[in-house]
Amino acid sequence: MKTSLFIPLIAALALAGCGSEPAPAPAPAKPKVAKDGVDYQAAVAALPAAQRNGVFIRAIRDAGLPCQGVTSSEQQGDTGSIWRARCEGGVEHVISIEADGNAKVSTRAMTKP
């Protein structure tokens, strides 16, 4: 008796989903903007290469890492917040520009304590 009710119940549930409206598309991500209303990630991306490299050398040096000059930089991914900066000598650092304008620098370079 239980089996005879179970099969029609499953069939009814399966058919209930047919013809229903598709789920709405998720809203596009809003750009991350600081409390002062400035989109620092977009501002850095809009800088000419020489000025952007100047921002990056400052971030690298503020992180306590050696770098005589940033020779190139390129955006990583499509978020606009991650950059790879290459210093003179070939050492590369990954720089993440946070919504509030702070930069986080990651590196694989070996540094002396």
PyMOL commands that set and color helices and strands:
alter all, ss='L'
color gray80, all
select helices_A, chain A and resi 2-16+40-46+49-62
alter helices_A, ss='H'
color red, helices_A
select strands_A, chain A and resi 70-76+82-87+92-97+103-107
alter strands_A, ss='S'
color yellow, strands_A
deselect
rebuild
show_as cartoon
